[in-house]
Amino acid sequence: MSFEIIEEDVDKIEYYLKHEEARQKIPRNGYIKARSIIDSILYWVGIDLALGKYSLTYFYHNIFLDGLAWRNTVNSHLNF
């Protein structure tokens, strides 16, 4: 780590210690970002559930994993 980077960090620390409003924006913006990610995930899970047997979850559990189990069974019998 160079001296300039440390100096920049010290400047940022001093800035945030002197500016309460800027400090308060950090957790608020973090909350907004996290909430956005969570809402997005919940939205797509809802879509996936609404699709029922056409959903990616259904495909993964009932087609893909069954295919892997079948392939593993065949491979074990063929000594792969």
C-alpha positions in Angstrom: 0.0 0.0 0.0 1.5 3.3 -1.0 1.7 6.4 1.2 -0.7 8.3 -1.1 -3.4 5.7 -0.6 -3.0 5.9 3.2 -3.1 9.7 3.0 -6.3 9.5 1.0 -7.8 7.2 3.6 -6.9 9.5 6.4 -8.5 12.4 4.4 -11.7 10.4 4.0 -11.8 9.5 7.7 -11.3 13.2 8.7 -14.0 14.2 6.2 -16.6 11.8 7.6 -15.7 12.7 11.2 -16.4 16.3 10.4 -19.6 15.8 8.3 -22.4 14.0 10.2 -24.8 14.2 7.3 -22.4 12.5 4.9 -21.8 9.8 7.6 -25.5 9.1 8.0 -25.9 8.6 4.2 -23.6 5.6 4.3 -25.9 3.2 6.3 -29.0 4.7 4.6 -27.7 4.0 1.1 -26.5 0.6 2.2 -30.0 -0.2 3.5 -31.6 1.1 0.2 -29.2 -1.1 -1.8 -29.8 -4.2 0.3 -33.6 -3.7 0.2 -33.4 -3.4 -3.6 -31.5 -6.6 -3.9 -33.9 -8.5 -1.5 -37.0 -7.1 -3.2 -35.6 -8.2 -6.6 -34.9 -11.7 -5.3 -38.3 -12.0 -3.8 -39.9 -10.8 -7.0 -38.2 -13.4 -9.1 -38.9 -16.2 -6.6 -42.6 -15.1 -6.8 -42.5 -15.4 -10.6 -40.8 -18.8 -10.4 -43.4 -20.1 -7.9 -46.2 -18.8 -10.1 -44.8 -20.7 -13.1 -45.3 -24.0 -11.3 -44.1 -26.9 -13.4 -42.7 -24.5 -15.9 -40.4 -22.8 -13.4 -36.6 -23.1 -13.2 -36.9 -24.6 -9.7 -39.2 -27.3 -10.9 -36.9 -28.0 -13.8 -33.8 -28.1 -11.6 -35.4 -30.5 -9.0 -37.4 -32.7 -11.3 -35.5 -32.8 -14.5 -31.9 -31.8 -13.9 -31.3 -33.5 -10.6 -33.1 -36.7 -11.8 -30.9 -36.6 -14.8 -27.8 -36.4 -12.7 -29.0 -39.2 -10.5 -29.7 -41.4 -13.5 -26.3 -40.6 -15.0 -24.5 -41.3 -11.7 -26.3 -44.7 -11.5 -25.3 -45.6 -15.0 -21.7 -44.4 -14.4 -21.4 -46.4 -11.2 -22.6 -49.6 -13.0 -20.1 -48.9 -15.8 -17.3 -48.2 -13.4 -16.6 -44.6 -14.5 
